[in-house]
Amino acid sequence: MKTLLKDIATIQTGLFAKTQEVGEIVYLQAKHFDENGNLLSNIYPDIGSIGIAEKHLLQPGDVLFAAKGSKNFAAVYESHHPAAVASTSFFVIKPWASNILPAYLSWLLNNADTQNFIKEHARGTAMQSIRKSVLEEIEVPIPSLEKQHAIIRLVNLADTEKHLRLAILQKRKLLIEHQITNLIK
């Protein structure tokens, strides 16, 4: 079954706020994510809570979509993250349909086919951006929840394998450098 994103989720823009040195809420910006859309660990509350509407506070399961710049990634906001709001660099996608997992939706938005569709509809030359109407029209195939869980498990396993391969390569490089150093001595 396929449906449009606008038929299974609410999409809202991020909030404009001025950061400060110390605050009560994290103001999530694209710089807080790595190139794969993973939240970095060095985030801290940098805006005050006064004047922040409840609807802008991120809830577990909200999907952040980076709509500005060359990397349009999606990431799920999880319950272990600190209280946060998204900056205007993001659209906040709030899935409300009971038959869609936020992690599956994030994977779908990061999928190469979806990314190609998004890139085709990007606007701007110096700083490309994605319009809300483009996101709303993305077709979302909705397999059973069981299949969505299986897809997420497979994606997580592939990510783990990738990290392990990189770690092995780094260890191998260090071992070779150590052996060469010992040969020189």
VEXTI-476139 format. One record per residue (C-alpha): residue number from 1; chain; x, y negated, z negated. Coordinates in Angstrom, 2 decimals. Last residue first. Example, Ala and Ser with C-alpha at 12.3 -4.5 7.8 and 13.67 -1.06 7.14 Angstrom:
2
<rec seq="2" mol="A" px="13.67" py="1.06" pz="-7.14"/>
<rec seq="1" mol="A" px="12.30" py="4.50" pz="-7.80"/>
END
This chain:
185
<rec seq="185" mol="A" px="64.51" py="-0.45" pz="-14.46"/>
<rec seq="184" mol="A" px="63.19" py="-0.72" pz="-10.92"/>
<rec seq="183" mol="A" px="61.56" py="2.71" pz="-11.10"/>
<rec seq="182" mol="A" px="59.82" py="1.78" pz="-14.36"/>
<rec seq="181" mol="A" px="58.39" py="-1.40" pz="-12.77"/>
<rec seq="180" mol="A" px="57.17" py="0.66" pz="-9.82"/>
<rec seq="179" mol="A" px="55.45" py="3.11" pz="-12.19"/>
<rec seq="178" mol="A" px="53.78" py="0.26" pz="-14.11"/>
<rec seq="177" mol="A" px="52.58" py="-1.35" pz="-10.89"/>
<rec seq="176" mol="A" px="51.18" py="2.01" pz="-9.77"/>
<rec seq="175" mol="A" px="49.39" py="2.51" pz="-13.09"/>
<rec seq="174" mol="A" px="47.99" py="-1.04" pz="-13.05"/>
<rec seq="173" mol="A" px="46.65" py="-0.54" pz="-9.51"/>
<rec seq="172" mol="A" px="45.11" py="2.80" pz="-10.50"/>
<rec seq="171" mol="A" px="43.43" py="1.19" pz="-13.52"/>
<rec seq="170" mol="A" px="41.97" py="-1.56" pz="-11.31"/>
<rec seq="169" mol="A" px="40.75" py="0.96" pz="-8.73"/>
<rec seq="168" mol="A" px="39.18" py="3.10" pz="-11.46"/>
<rec seq="167" mol="A" px="37.38" py="0.07" pz="-12.91"/>
<rec seq="166" mol="A" px="36.07" py="-0.85" pz="-9.46"/>
<rec seq="165" mol="A" px="34.80" py="2.71" pz="-8.92"/>
<rec seq="164" mol="A" px="33.14" py="2.67" pz="-12.35"/>
<rec seq="163" mol="A" px="31.40" py="-0.62" pz="-11.61"/>
<rec seq="162" mol="A" px="30.09" py="0.69" pz="-8.28"/>
<rec seq="161" mol="A" px="28.90" py="3.94" pz="-9.87"/>
<rec seq="160" mol="A" px="27.03" py="2.00" pz="-12.55"/>
<rec seq="159" mol="A" px="25.38" py="-0.16" pz="-9.88"/>
<rec seq="158" mol="A" px="24.37" py="2.97" pz="-7.92"/>
<rec seq="157" mol="A" px="22.93" py="4.49" pz="-11.09"/>
<rec seq="156" mol="A" px="20.95" py="1.31" pz="-11.79"/>
<rec seq="155" mol="A" px="19.56" py="1.30" pz="-8.24"/>
<rec seq="154" mol="A" px="18.55" py="4.96" pz="-8.58"/>
<rec seq="153" mol="A" px="16.86" py="4.34" pz="-11.93"/>
<rec seq="152" mol="A" px="15.04" py="1.32" pz="-10.44"/>
<rec seq="151" mol="A" px="13.81" py="3.37" pz="-7.47"/>
<rec seq="150" mol="A" px="12.65" py="6.18" pz="-9.77"/>
<rec seq="149" mol="A" px="10.71" py="3.69" pz="-11.94"/>
<rec seq="148" mol="A" px="9.04" py="2.30" pz="-8.80"/>
<rec seq="147" mol="A" px="8.22" py="5.85" pz="-7.70"/>
<rec seq="146" mol="A" px="6.48" py="6.59" pz="-11.02"/>
<rec seq="145" mol="A" px="4.69" py="3.25" pz="-10.88"/>
<rec seq="144" mol="A" px="3.23" py="4.34" pz="-7.53"/>
<rec seq="143" mol="A" px="4.49" py="2.53" pz="-4.43"/>
<rec seq="142" mol="A" px="3.63" py="-1.11" pz="-3.87"/>
<rec seq="141" mol="A" px="4.99" py="-2.54" pz="-0.63"/>
<rec seq="140" mol="A" px="5.31" py="-6.28" pz="-1.13"/>
<rec seq="139" mol="A" px="4.90" py="-8.52" pz="1.89"/>
<rec seq="138" mol="A" px="6.46" py="-11.93" pz="1.32"/>
<rec seq="137" mol="A" px="3.89" py="-14.65" pz="2.02"/>
<rec seq="136" mol="A" px="4.03" py="-16.30" pz="-1.41"/>
<rec seq="135" mol="A" px="7.80" py="-16.54" pz="-1.22"/>
<rec seq="134" mol="A" px="7.63" py="-18.54" pz="2.01"/>
<rec seq="133" mol="A" px="4.91" py="-20.81" pz="0.58"/>
<rec seq="132" mol="A" px="7.15" py="-21.57" pz="-2.40"/>
<rec seq="131" mol="A" px="9.73" py="-23.07" pz="-0.05"/>
<rec seq="130" mol="A" px="13.27" py="-21.73" pz="0.10"/>
<rec seq="129" mol="A" px="16.20" py="-24.09" pz="0.02"/>
<rec seq="128" mol="A" px="19.39" py="-24.63" pz="1.97"/>
<rec seq="127" mol="A" px="21.79" py="-27.27" pz="0.75"/>
<rec seq="126" mol="A" px="23.84" py="-28.97" pz="3.47"/>
<rec seq="125" mol="A" px="21.51" py="-27.94" pz="6.31"/>
<rec seq="124" mol="A" px="17.99" py="-27.68" pz="4.99"/>
<rec seq="123" mol="A" px="15.21" py="-25.12" pz="5.20"/>
<rec seq="122" mol="A" px="15.26" py="-21.35" pz="4.68"/>
<rec seq="121" mol="A" px="12.71" py="-19.30" pz="6.63"/>
<rec seq="120" mol="A" px="15.11" py="-16.94" pz="8.41"/>
<rec seq="119" mol="A" px="17.12" py="-16.64" pz="5.19"/>
<rec seq="118" mol="A" px="14.02" py="-15.39" pz="3.32"/>
<rec seq="117" mol="A" px="13.23" py="-12.76" pz="5.93"/>
<rec seq="116" mol="A" px="16.86" py="-11.60" pz="5.89"/>
<rec seq="115" mol="A" px="16.78" py="-11.45" pz="2.07"/>
<rec seq="114" mol="A" px="13.62" py="-9.32" pz="2.24"/>
<rec seq="113" mol="A" px="15.31" py="-6.87" pz="4.60"/>
<rec seq="112" mol="A" px="18.53" py="-6.83" pz="2.53"/>
<rec seq="111" mol="A" px="16.76" py="-6.08" pz="-0.77"/>
<rec seq="110" mol="A" px="17.22" py="-8.75" pz="-3.48"/>
<rec seq="109" mol="A" px="13.50" py="-9.62" pz="-3.47"/>
<rec seq="108" mol="A" px="12.64" py="-5.90" pz="-3.56"/>
<rec seq="107" mol="A" px="15.02" py="-5.29" pz="-6.48"/>
<rec seq="106" mol="A" px="13.43" py="-8.14" pz="-8.44"/>
<rec seq="105" mol="A" px="9.95" py="-6.74" pz="-7.70"/>
<rec seq="104" mol="A" px="11.07" py="-3.30" pz="-8.86"/>
<rec seq="103" mol="A" px="12.51" py="-4.78" pz="-12.06"/>
<rec seq="102" mol="A" px="9.27" py="-6.72" pz="-12.67"/>
<rec seq="101" mol="A" px="7.24" py="-3.50" pz="-12.33"/>
<rec seq="100" mol="A" px="4.08" py="-3.68" pz="-10.20"/>
<rec seq="99" mol="A" px="0.78" py="-1.81" pz="-10.69"/>
<rec seq="98" mol="A" px="-0.56" py="-3.91" pz="-13.57"/>
<rec seq="97" mol="A" px="-0.75" py="-7.04" pz="-11.44"/>
<rec seq="96" mol="A" px="0.29" py="-10.15" pz="-13.39"/>
<rec seq="95" mol="A" px="3.81" py="-10.65" pz="-12.04"/>
<rec seq="94" mol="A" px="5.16" py="-14.01" pz="-13.18"/>
<rec seq="93" mol="A" px="7.55" py="-15.36" pz="-10.57"/>
<rec seq="92" mol="A" px="9.58" py="-18.30" pz="-11.80"/>
<rec seq="91" mol="A" px="11.02" py="-20.26" pz="-8.88"/>
<rec seq="90" mol="A" px="14.52" py="-21.39" pz="-9.53"/>
<rec seq="89" mol="A" px="16.92" py="-24.25" pz="-8.81"/>
<rec seq="88" mol="A" px="14.47" py="-26.50" pz="-10.69"/>
<rec seq="87" mol="A" px="15.88" py="-25.11" pz="-13.94"/>
<rec seq="86" mol="A" px="14.40" py="-22.12" pz="-15.71"/>
<rec seq="85" mol="A" px="13.39" py="-22.26" pz="-19.36"/>
<rec seq="84" mol="A" px="14.93" py="-20.25" pz="-22.16"/>
<rec seq="83" mol="A" px="14.55" py="-18.57" pz="-25.53"/>
<rec seq="82" mol="A" px="17.53" py="-16.20" pz="-25.87"/>
<rec seq="81" mol="A" px="17.76" py="-13.00" pz="-23.79"/>
<rec seq="80" mol="A" px="16.92" py="-9.69" pz="-25.50"/>
<rec seq="79" mol="A" px="13.34" py="-9.81" pz="-24.15"/>
<rec seq="78" mol="A" px="14.43" py="-9.75" pz="-20.51"/>
<rec seq="77" mol="A" px="14.28" py="-12.28" pz="-17.69"/>
<rec seq="76" mol="A" px="14.42" py="-10.30" pz="-14.46"/>
<rec seq="75" mol="A" px="16.75" py="-11.51" pz="-11.71"/>
<rec seq="74" mol="A" px="16.26" py="-12.50" pz="-8.06"/>
<rec seq="73" mol="A" px="18.99" py="-13.73" pz="-5.76"/>
<rec seq="72" mol="A" px="18.96" py="-16.44" pz="-3.11"/>
<rec seq="71" mol="A" px="22.68" py="-17.04" pz="-2.59"/>
<rec seq="70" mol="A" px="23.38" py="-19.91" pz="-0.15"/>
<rec seq="69" mol="A" px="21.85" py="-22.69" pz="-2.20"/>
<rec seq="68" mol="A" px="18.40" py="-23.30" pz="-3.60"/>
<rec seq="67" mol="A" px="15.58" py="-20.84" pz="-4.27"/>
<rec seq="66" mol="A" px="17.18" py="-18.73" pz="-6.99"/>
<rec seq="65" mol="A" px="14.31" py="-16.41" pz="-7.92"/>
<rec seq="64" mol="A" px="13.68" py="-15.71" pz="-11.59"/>
<rec seq="63" mol="A" px="11.37" py="-12.79" pz="-12.33"/>
<rec seq="62" mol="A" px="9.37" py="-13.02" pz="-15.54"/>
<rec seq="61" mol="A" px="9.26" py="-9.65" pz="-17.29"/>
<rec seq="60" mol="A" px="10.05" py="-10.99" pz="-20.75"/>
<rec seq="59" mol="A" px="8.61" py="-14.50" pz="-20.98"/>
<rec seq="58" mol="A" px="10.30" py="-17.72" pz="-19.92"/>
<rec seq="57" mol="A" px="9.12" py="-20.91" pz="-21.56"/>
<rec seq="56" mol="A" px="7.65" py="-23.20" pz="-18.88"/>
<rec seq="55" mol="A" px="4.00" py="-22.36" pz="-19.66"/>
<rec seq="54" mol="A" px="4.56" py="-23.27" pz="-23.32"/>
<rec seq="53" mol="A" px="5.26" py="-26.88" pz="-22.35"/>
<rec seq="52" mol="A" px="8.65" py="-28.30" pz="-23.29"/>
<rec seq="51" mol="A" px="8.17" py="-31.79" pz="-24.73"/>
<rec seq="50" mol="A" px="10.25" py="-31.17" pz="-27.82"/>
<rec seq="49" mol="A" px="12.27" py="-27.95" pz="-27.47"/>
<rec seq="48" mol="A" px="15.64" py="-29.61" pz="-27.02"/>
<rec seq="47" mol="A" px="18.06" py="-28.59" pz="-24.31"/>
<rec seq="46" mol="A" px="21.43" py="-26.82" pz="-24.36"/>
<rec seq="45" mol="A" px="20.90" py="-23.49" pz="-26.08"/>
<rec seq="44" mol="A" px="23.88" py="-21.29" pz="-25.21"/>
<rec seq="43" mol="A" px="24.98" py="-19.15" pz="-22.30"/>
<rec seq="42" mol="A" px="28.34" py="-17.40" pz="-22.05"/>
<rec seq="41" mol="A" px="27.08" py="-13.85" pz="-21.50"/>
<rec seq="40" mol="A" px="26.45" py="-14.17" pz="-17.80"/>
<rec seq="39" mol="A" px="23.05" py="-13.21" pz="-16.39"/>
<rec seq="38" mol="A" px="23.36" py="-10.84" pz="-13.47"/>
<rec seq="37" mol="A" px="22.28" py="-12.19" pz="-10.09"/>
<rec seq="36" mol="A" px="24.90" py="-10.33" pz="-8.08"/>
<rec seq="35" mol="A" px="27.18" py="-13.35" pz="-7.58"/>
<rec seq="34" mol="A" px="27.18" py="-13.97" pz="-11.33"/>
<rec seq="33" mol="A" px="24.47" py="-15.92" pz="-13.12"/>
<rec seq="32" mol="A" px="24.62" py="-18.89" pz="-15.52"/>
<rec seq="31" mol="A" px="25.79" py="-21.19" pz="-12.70"/>
<rec seq="30" mol="A" px="22.35" py="-20.80" pz="-11.08"/>
<rec seq="29" mol="A" px="20.81" py="-22.69" pz="-14.01"/>
<rec seq="28" mol="A" px="19.02" py="-21.53" pz="-17.12"/>
<rec seq="27" mol="A" px="18.30" py="-24.29" pz="-19.63"/>
<rec seq="26" mol="A" px="18.68" py="-22.39" pz="-22.91"/>
<rec seq="25" mol="A" px="16.45" py="-23.61" pz="-25.74"/>
<rec seq="24" mol="A" px="17.14" py="-25.05" pz="-29.21"/>
<rec seq="23" mol="A" px="19.77" py="-27.62" pz="-28.31"/>
<rec seq="22" mol="A" px="23.40" py="-28.62" pz="-28.76"/>
<rec seq="21" mol="A" px="25.59" py="-30.39" pz="-26.21"/>
<rec seq="20" mol="A" px="22.71" py="-31.85" pz="-24.26"/>
<rec seq="19" mol="A" px="21.06" py="-30.91" pz="-20.98"/>
<rec seq="18" mol="A" px="18.60" py="-33.11" pz="-19.14"/>
<rec seq="17" mol="A" px="15.55" py="-31.25" pz="-17.98"/>
<rec seq="16" mol="A" px="13.81" py="-30.50" pz="-14.70"/>
<rec seq="15" mol="A" px="11.63" py="-27.41" pz="-14.98"/>
<rec seq="14" mol="A" px="11.43" py="-24.43" pz="-12.69"/>
<rec seq="13" mol="A" px="8.76" py="-24.02" pz="-10.07"/>
<rec seq="12" mol="A" px="5.81" py="-21.70" pz="-10.43"/>
<rec seq="11" mol="A" px="4.81" py="-18.45" pz="-8.73"/>
<rec seq="10" mol="A" px="1.94" py="-16.40" pz="-10.11"/>
<rec seq="9" mol="A" px="2.03" py="-12.75" pz="-9.17"/>
<rec seq="8" mol="A" px="0.18" py="-9.91" pz="-7.43"/>
<rec seq="7" mol="A" px="-1.72" py="-11.62" pz="-4.61"/>
<rec seq="6" mol="A" px="0.91" py="-14.35" pz="-4.08"/>
<rec seq="5" mol="A" px="3.47" py="-11.62" pz="-3.38"/>
<rec seq="4" mol="A" px="1.44" py="-10.36" pz="-0.45"/>
<rec seq="3" mol="A" px="0.15" py="-6.80" pz="-0.38"/>
<rec seq="2" mol="A" px="1.32" py="-3.47" pz="0.92"/>
<rec seq="1" mol="A" px="0.00" py="0.00" pz="0.00"/>
END
